Amino acid sequence: MIKAEKLTMHYGPVVALENVSFEVKQGEIVGLLGPNGAGKSTTMKILTTYLRPTSGTAKVDGLDVLEQPVEVRKRIGYLPEVLPLYMDMEVAEYLDFVGKARGLSGNRLKERTELVLEECGLRPMYRRVIRELSKGFKQRTALAQALIHDPNIIILDEPTSGLDPHQIIEIRMLIRKLAQGRTVILSTHILHEVESTADRIVIINRGRIVGDGTIEELRERAKQFERVSVSIVGERETLERLLSGCDGVRKVEYTGERDGFVSFLLYGHPGSELWREIGKLARLKSWEICELSNRPLTLEETFLALTEKVEGVRE
């Protein structure tokens, strides 16, 4: 349904995207996850034909975004991060305007307006001026405009940005409801956002894809990022230097001292057998150890590990 192939985007000397490739299947909800400035919005703007990439291409519903941009726009509903609202219009006026701009008229426009009002919970606000709405209802109105023409593909850029916790929960539930029978791609920098909404996560950092999989697959991948807790008798600086030089160690974090034992958390590179390597070093140095144990990374910590991997400066 959506296929990006080697998308690259340069803003002068700044590389916003570099060889980004991924697919979204029909009926799938995919979360594009990454820290602020990772390249998520740039990717969305290319998929929705707002931007032309420096190189690479993308297809939406089999249509090339570069060669058939008008046809692509007909097939998608787009909610950008900055809400596309006319603040002095009533909700009714706005949806009528957007529907007509999408080519709807007569009974079809009336039917679709009634349906999106119901779907988005906007009926009580139908005659309210958009400027007077709460942030949550403005978000719902912006969602309604993305759905007015009944698209099979919905693209949402930071759909809960700026909302309070209660509104965030409401919008998440609404997205899950609206996604039934549709293909959805949404971007966010909040892990829990995609964990509670998406079927699959594509992690992007500094313009590159650094992870792609279901929640379960990413949880399994978390096990590859070994973390070991160790407490040793000795002088902190010396121990920290020796541990940092051990094979497979990516990071050493000092966690405190007690009863003469100095404690550290050690983070390993993916696939490293850190526990085994620390044991070998301890025998070699004849260290007195009171703890040496594995502490698997959580999904959140795995996300942080993945988004620290790419070197260089990006958007």
C-alpha positions as CSV (number, residue, x, y, z in Angstrom):
1,M,0.0,0.0,0.0
2,I,2.9,2.3,0.8
3,K,6.4,1.6,-0.3
4,A,9.4,4.0,0.2
5,E,12.6,3.1,-1.7
6,K,16.0,4.7,-0.8
7,L,14.4,8.1,0.0
8,T,17.2,10.7,0.5
9,M,16.5,14.4,1.3
10,H,19.1,17.1,1.4
11,Y,18.5,20.7,2.6
12,G,21.7,22.3,1.3
13,P,24.5,20.6,3.3
14,V,22.1,19.1,5.8
15,V,21.1,15.4,5.2
16,A,17.5,15.0,6.5
17,L,17.0,11.5,5.1
18,E,19.5,8.9,3.8
19,N,18.4,5.8,1.9
20,V,15.2,5.3,3.8
21,S,13.2,2.2,2.7
22,F,10.2,0.6,4.2
23,E,6.7,-0.8,3.4
24,V,3.3,-0.5,4.9
25,K,0.9,-3.3,3.9
26,Q,-2.9,-2.9,3.3
27,G,-4.8,-2.7,6.6
28,E,-1.6,-2.3,8.6
29,I,-1.0,0.4,11.3
30,V,2.7,1.4,11.2
31,G,4.3,3.8,13.7
32,L,7.2,5.9,12.4
33,L,9.1,6.4,15.7
34,G,12.1,8.6,16.4
35,P,13.4,11.5,18.4
36,N,12.6,15.1,17.4
37,G,14.5,16.0,14.3
38,A,15.0,12.3,13.2
39,G,13.4,12.9,9.7
40,K,9.9,11.7,10.4
41,S,8.1,14.8,9.2
42,T,10.3,14.9,6.1
43,T,9.3,11.4,5.3
44,M,5.6,12.2,5.7
45,K,5.8,15.2,3.5
46,I,7.4,13.2,0.7
47,L,4.7,10.5,1.0
48,T,2.0,13.1,0.8
49,T,3.7,14.9,-2.2
50,Y,4.4,18.1,-0.2
51,L,8.2,17.6,-0.8
52,R,10.2,16.2,-3.7
53,P,13.1,14.0,-2.4
54,T,16.6,14.6,-3.6
55,S,16.7,11.0,-4.7
56,G,14.7,7.8,-4.3
57,T,11.0,7.4,-4.7
58,A,7.8,6.2,-3.0
59,K,4.6,4.6,-4.1
60,V,1.2,5.1,-2.4
61,D,-1.5,2.6,-3.5
62,G,0.7,1.7,-6.4
63,L,1.0,5.3,-7.6
64,D,4.4,7.1,-7.8
65,V,4.4,10.2,-5.6
66,L,6.7,12.0,-8.1
67,E,4.9,11.1,-11.3
68,Q,1.3,11.0,-10.1
69,P,1.0,13.4,-7.2
70,V,-2.6,14.5,-7.8
71,E,-3.8,10.9,-7.9
72,V,-1.9,10.1,-4.7
73,R,-3.5,13.0,-2.9
74,K,-7.0,11.7,-3.8
75,R,-6.2,8.4,-2.1
76,I,-4.8,9.7,1.2
77,G,-6.1,11.5,4.3
78,Y,-3.4,13.7,5.8
79,L,-3.1,15.2,9.2
80,P,0.1,17.3,9.4
81,E,1.7,18.3,12.7
82,V,0.5,21.9,12.2
83,L,-3.3,21.5,12.1
84,P,-4.7,22.7,8.7
85,L,-7.7,24.6,10.3
86,Y,-9.4,27.9,9.4
87,M,-9.9,29.2,12.9
88,D,-12.7,31.7,12.0
89,M,-14.9,29.0,10.4
90,E,-17.5,26.9,12.2
91,V,-16.8,23.2,12.2
92,A,-19.8,22.7,9.8
93,E,-18.4,25.4,7.4
94,Y,-14.9,23.9,7.5
95,L,-16.0,20.3,6.8
96,D,-18.3,21.5,4.0
97,F,-15.4,23.5,2.5
98,V,-12.9,20.6,2.7
99,G,-15.4,18.2,1.3
100,K,-16.1,20.3,-1.7
101,A,-12.4,20.8,-2.2
102,R,-12.1,17.0,-2.3
103,G,-14.8,16.9,-5.0
104,L,-17.8,15.9,-2.9
105,S,-21.2,17.4,-3.4
106,G,-24.9,16.8,-2.8
107,N,-26.0,13.7,-0.8
108,R,-22.5,12.3,-0.9
109,L,-21.1,15.3,0.9
110,K,-23.9,15.3,3.4
111,E,-23.4,11.5,4.1
112,R,-19.7,11.8,4.6
113,T,-20.0,14.9,6.8
114,E,-22.5,13.1,9.0
115,L,-20.3,10.1,9.2
116,V,-17.1,11.9,10.2
117,L,-19.0,14.0,12.7
118,E,-20.1,10.7,14.3
119,E,-16.7,8.9,14.0
120,C,-14.7,11.8,15.4
121,G,-17.2,12.7,18.2
122,L,-17.8,16.2,16.8
123,R,-21.5,16.4,16.7
124,P,-21.9,18.6,19.8
125,M,-19.3,21.0,18.3
126,Y,-20.9,21.2,14.8
127,R,-21.9,24.8,15.1
128,R,-19.0,26.0,17.1
129,V,-16.3,28.3,15.7
130,I,-13.0,26.3,15.5
131,R,-11.1,29.0,17.4
132,E,-13.2,28.4,20.4
133,L,-12.6,24.7,20.5
134,S,-10.3,22.9,23.0
135,K,-7.1,21.5,21.7
136,G,-8.6,18.0,21.7
137,F,-11.6,19.0,19.6
138,K,-9.4,21.0,17.2
139,Q,-7.4,17.7,16.7
140,R,-10.7,15.8,16.1
141,T,-11.7,18.4,13.6
142,A,-8.4,18.1,11.8
143,L,-8.9,14.3,11.8
144,A,-12.4,14.7,10.3
145,Q,-11.0,16.7,7.4
146,A,-8.5,13.9,6.7
147,L,-11.4,11.4,6.5
148,I,-14.1,13.4,4.8
149,H,-13.4,11.8,1.3
150,D,-13.3,8.3,2.8
151,P,-9.6,7.5,2.0
152,N,-8.1,4.0,2.3
153,I,-4.8,5.5,3.5
154,I,-4.4,7.8,6.5
155,I,-1.1,9.6,7.2
156,L,-0.8,11.2,10.7
157,D,2.1,13.4,11.7
158,E,2.4,13.7,15.5
159,P,-1.3,13.3,16.0
160,T,-1.3,13.8,19.8
161,S,1.3,16.7,19.9
162,G,0.4,19.3,22.5
163,L,-2.5,17.4,24.0
164,D,-3.0,16.7,27.7
165,P,-3.0,13.1,29.0
166,H,-6.7,12.7,28.9
167,Q,-6.9,14.0,25.3
168,I,-4.0,11.8,24.3
169,I,-5.9,8.7,25.4
170,E,-9.0,9.8,23.6
171,I,-7.1,10.5,20.3
172,R,-5.3,7.1,20.5
173,M,-8.6,5.3,20.9
174,L,-10.1,7.3,18.1
175,I,-7.1,6.4,15.8
176,R,-7.6,2.7,16.6
177,K,-11.3,3.0,15.7
178,L,-10.7,4.9,12.5
179,A,-8.0,2.5,11.4
180,Q,-10.4,-0.4,11.0
181,G,-10.2,-1.4,7.3
182,R,-7.7,1.4,6.5
183,T,-4.0,1.6,6.1
184,V,-2.4,4.0,8.7
185,I,1.1,5.4,9.1
186,L,1.6,7.8,12.0
187,S,4.8,9.5,13.3
188,T,5.7,10.2,16.9
189,H,8.7,10.6,19.2
190,I,6.8,8.8,22.0
191,L,7.3,5.1,22.3
192,H,4.1,4.4,24.3
193,E,2.2,6.2,21.5
194,V,3.1,3.5,18.9
195,E,3.2,0.7,21.4
196,S,-0.5,1.3,22.2
197,T,-1.6,2.1,18.6
198,A,0.6,0.5,15.9
199,D,0.9,-3.1,14.6
200,R,4.5,-2.4,13.6
201,I,7.2,0.1,14.4
202,V,9.8,1.7,12.0
203,I,12.4,3.4,14.1
204,I,14.2,6.3,12.4
205,N,17.1,8.3,13.7
206,R,19.2,11.1,12.1
207,G,17.7,10.3,8.8
208,R,18.2,6.5,8.8
209,I,16.1,3.4,9.6
210,V,17.6,1.8,12.6
211,G,14.9,-0.7,13.5
212,D,11.8,-2.2,11.9
213,G,9.4,-4.8,13.4
214,T,6.4,-5.6,15.5
215,I,6.4,-4.8,19.2
216,E,7.1,-8.5,19.9
217,E,10.1,-8.5,17.5
218,L,11.5,-5.3,19.0
219,R,11.1,-6.8,22.5
220,E,13.1,-9.9,21.3
221,R,15.7,-7.5,19.8
222,A,16.0,-5.9,23.3
223,K,17.5,-9.1,24.5
224,Q,20.4,-8.6,22.1
225,F,21.4,-5.4,24.0
226,E,23.0,-7.0,27.0
227,R,23.3,-5.2,30.2
228,V,25.3,-6.5,33.2
229,S,25.3,-5.3,36.8
230,V,28.6,-5.9,38.6
231,S,30.0,-5.0,42.0
232,I,33.8,-5.3,42.6
233,V,36.2,-4.4,45.4
234,G,38.7,-1.9,44.1
235,E,39.4,1.7,43.1
236,R,36.6,3.3,41.0
237,E,38.7,4.9,38.2
238,T,40.9,1.9,37.7
239,L,37.9,-0.5,37.6
240,E,36.0,1.8,35.2
241,R,39.0,2.0,32.8
242,L,39.5,-1.8,32.8
243,L,35.8,-2.5,32.3
244,S,35.5,0.0,29.5
245,G,38.2,-1.8,27.6
246,C,36.6,-5.2,27.9
247,D,35.4,-6.8,24.6
248,G,31.8,-6.1,23.8
249,V,31.4,-3.2,26.3
250,R,29.6,-0.2,24.7
251,K,29.1,1.9,27.9
252,V,30.0,1.8,31.6
253,E,27.8,3.5,34.1
254,Y,28.9,4.0,37.7
255,T,26.0,3.3,40.1
256,G,27.5,3.7,43.6
257,E,29.6,2.2,46.4
258,R,28.7,0.1,49.4
259,D,30.7,-1.9,52.0
260,G,33.8,-1.5,49.9
261,F,32.2,-2.7,46.6
262,V,32.1,-0.4,43.6
263,S,29.0,-1.0,41.4
264,F,28.6,-0.5,37.7
265,L,26.0,-1.1,34.9
266,L,27.7,-2.3,31.7
267,Y,26.0,-2.0,28.3
268,G,27.0,-4.4,25.5
269,H,26.9,-4.1,21.8
270,P,24.1,-6.2,20.1
271,G,25.0,-9.9,20.3
272,S,27.9,-9.5,22.7
273,E,28.3,-12.1,25.5
274,L,29.1,-9.4,28.1
275,W,28.5,-11.5,31.1
276,R,31.0,-14.1,29.9
277,E,33.6,-11.5,29.0
278,I,33.4,-9.7,32.4
279,G,33.8,-13.1,34.1
280,K,36.9,-13.8,32.2
281,L,38.3,-10.4,33.1
282,A,37.5,-10.9,36.7
283,R,39.4,-14.2,36.9
284,L,42.3,-12.6,35.1
285,K,42.5,-9.7,37.6
286,S,41.5,-11.9,40.6
287,W,38.7,-9.5,41.5
288,E,36.6,-9.9,44.5
289,I,33.0,-9.7,43.2
290,C,29.8,-9.7,45.1
291,E,27.4,-9.4,42.1
292,L,27.6,-10.3,38.4
293,S,24.1,-10.5,36.8
294,N,22.3,-9.9,33.6
295,R,19.7,-7.1,33.4
296,P,17.9,-7.2,30.0
297,L,17.0,-3.9,28.5
298,T,13.4,-2.8,28.4
299,L,11.7,-1.8,25.1
300,E,12.2,1.9,26.0
301,E,15.9,1.3,26.6
302,T,16.3,-0.6,23.4
303,F,14.7,2.3,21.5
304,L,17.3,4.6,23.2
305,A,20.1,2.2,22.3
306,L,19.0,2.1,18.6
307,T,18.7,5.8,18.3
308,E,22.2,6.3,19.7
309,K,23.8,4.1,17.0
310,V,24.0,6.4,14.0
311,E,26.9,8.9,14.0
312,G,26.9,12.3,12.3
313,V,24.7,15.3,12.2
314,R,21.2,15.2,10.8
315,E,18.0,17.3,10.8
